[in-house]
C-alpha cells in the first residue's frame, strides 16, 4: 500500500512539501508529557510575538485555501485551528498520547499534522481532487459527500479520510484506543517548508522511538518522488 499526492495537485501547488511517517505498535499507555510541554512552550513563545494568522506557515495555507475558493476565516487549516484554540485557552485537551504529541508538534511548527489509523484505510491513500461521490464520515457518524474539486484524502474504496485538504479529518480513521499502526502526514507550503518539514518529522520520529519503542519509517516527498510505501 502507498500514500501519494495526485499529479494535478503537484502542478497546482508546486511548493508543496509533504512529510510522512509510518509506525507500528502504538498503544495508549505511553507518556508524552515532556514532549507536549516542550512543544507547547515553543508555540507560546511564537504566539507571544505574532498572531497565528501572521505565521508564514499559516499564511501559506490561507493563500492555498483562498485559491480553492475557501474563505480563510471560515475554513482554517488544522494547525491554525489548534494555534487559535491554544492562544485563547492556553492548553489543548488531551485525547490520546499520539494525538496529543502530534497536536503539540503542530502547534510548535505551525504545520498541519494528520494521523490516520492504517487499519481503517482500504488499499492506497491519495491526496487528490474529489469527484464528488466519495464518502466522508464525520466524528458524529454522519456521512457527507465532498464537493467536486475539493481536495480530499481518498482510499481505494473511495472513502474520504479528510475534507478540504488540511481542514477536517474523518472520524472513520481517527486514532482510537485500539489503534496500533498509524500513518502520520505532514504538509507545508511556506518558503522554508523543506527544512521545517524535515525537522518536524525527525522530531516526531524521535518521540515515537522514545515513547513507544517503535521503529518509524519516514520520508519527505516531492513531485519527482511522490510515493511513500507503508
N, C-alpha and C positions, 0 to 999 in steps of 0.2 A: 504494500500500500504506500501511496505517496501523497505529499502535500505540494501544491504549487499555486501560482497566480496565472491567470489566463493571459495569453499574448496581447490581446487588445487592452487589457488593464496596464500592462507594462508600457504599451505605446502611449496611452493617455497620461500615465504618471511615471515618466522615465526616472524621476528622482527617488522612487520608492526603494526603501531598504528593509527587507524582511529578515528577521532572525527567528530560528526555530529550535526548539529543544524537545526531545522525546525522553521520557523517563518511565521506568517500570519498577513497581514495588513501593508505590506511595501508600502511606497509611495515615490515619487521623491522629496518631498519638505522638507525632513529632513536636518538638518545641522550637518555635521560631521567634520567640520574644526578643532576643538580642538583635537579630537581623531586622525585624519590623521596627524596633525602636531606632536603629541606626538610619534606616531609610526614611522614617518619619522625620527625624531631626534634619536630614538633608533637605527634605521637602519644605519644612518650616522655615529654614534659612533662606531658601529660594523665594518663598512667598512673602517673606518679610520685606523684600526689596521690590517686588513686582507682582501684580495680579496674575492669576493663571492664564488669563486671556492674552497676556503680553509675552508669555514664554514662547520662544521660537518653535519649540516642538508642537505646541498647541496652535499657534498661528498658521503653521503649515497645514495642519489638518483642517482648520477653519477654511482656508483657501480651497482645499480639495473638496470639502463638503459644499461650498458655495458653487464650485464649478459643476457639481452634480445637481444643482438646483435645490439644495437643502439650506434652510435658514440656520446659520451657525449658532444662534442663541436658542433655537428650538431643538435642534439635533446636535448634541455635543459628542465628540469622541470620548471614549471611555476614560482616558487619562484626565481630560478636562473635567469631566463629571466628578471623578474622585477627588481631584485637587480642589474643586469648588466646595465639595462637602467637607473636606479636611480643613479648609480655611475657615469655614463657618463654625464647625463643631470641634475642631482640634483633635479629632480621633476618628478612626473608621471602625465600624462594627466588626467583630471577629466572627468568621463564618466557618472556616476550615483552615488548618495550618498552611496548606499550599496556596489557597486563595488569599489568605492574609499576607503571605510572603509576596505573592505576585502583585497584589494591590499596593503594598508598601513600596515595592520596587518601581511600580508605575508612577507613584507619587514622586519619588526621588528623581526619576529621569524624565518625567513629563511625557512618557511614551506609552501608548496603549499596549496592554498585555492580555491576551486571551488564553484561557486554559480550557482544554477540551478532554473529556473522558473518552479515550480511544475505543473503549468497548461499545460506545454508543454511536460510532461513526461507521457507516456502511461503505466499505471499499475506500476509494481515494477521496481526498478533500481538496477542493479547488476554490480559490477566491476569484469570482467572476461576476459578470453582469447577469442578473436574473432574467429568465424568460417570462416569468410571471405565474408559472404553475408549480413552483416549489412550495413545500410545506414548511412553515416555521412554527415551532411550538413555544409559547410564552412560558414564563415561570409559573403562571397560574393554570397552565394546561390548555389554554385556548390555541387554536390553530389559525395562523394568518397566512396570506399569500403575498409575498413581496411583490412590489410593482415591477413591471418590466424595466430593465436597465438599472435597477437598484443593485448595488454591489452586495453580494452575499457570499458566505462560506457554504458551498454546496457539496454534498457527498454523492456517491453513485446512485443512491436511491432517490435523488432529487429532494432531499431534506436540507433545508437551510439551517445551519448551525449558528449563524449570526446575520443580522439585518443591518442595512446602512453601513456596511463595512465595519468600522470600529465603534459603532454606536450601541448596538444591542445584541447581546449573546443569547442564544436559545437556552431554555431550561432543560431541553432534552439531553444535551451533552454536558451540562454543568457538573462540576466536581461534587461528589456526594460522599457519604461515609464509606460506601463500598468501592469507591474508585481506587484502582491500583495502577493503571497505565495511563499516562497523560501526554498530550501534545500541547506545548506552550508556544504561542505565536506572538512575536513582537514586530510591530510595523512602524516605520517612521518616514517622514518626507522632508525634514528640515535639512539645512546645509551640512551640518556636522553629523548627520544620521549614520554614515558608515562607521565612524569611530564610536558614536554613542550606543548604537545597537550592539556592536561587538562587546563593549564594556558591560552592557545590561545583561546579555545572555551569559557572559562569563561570570558575572556576579550571581545570577540565579543558579547557574550550574554549580558554583562553589557551595551555595547554601543547600542545594539538593543533596550534594555529597555529604555535607556536614550534618544536616538534619535527618536525612533518611538513609544514608549509607548506600545510595544508589549510584549507578554509573550513567549519567545523562549523555545523550548524543546531541551535539549542537552543530548548527550551520548558519552562516549568513548567506542569503540567496541574492541572486541578481538576474537580470534579463538574459544573460548568457549562461547562467547556471541556476535555473528557476526551481528545480525539483529537489525535494527532501524525502527520502525513503524512511518509513517508520514501521 
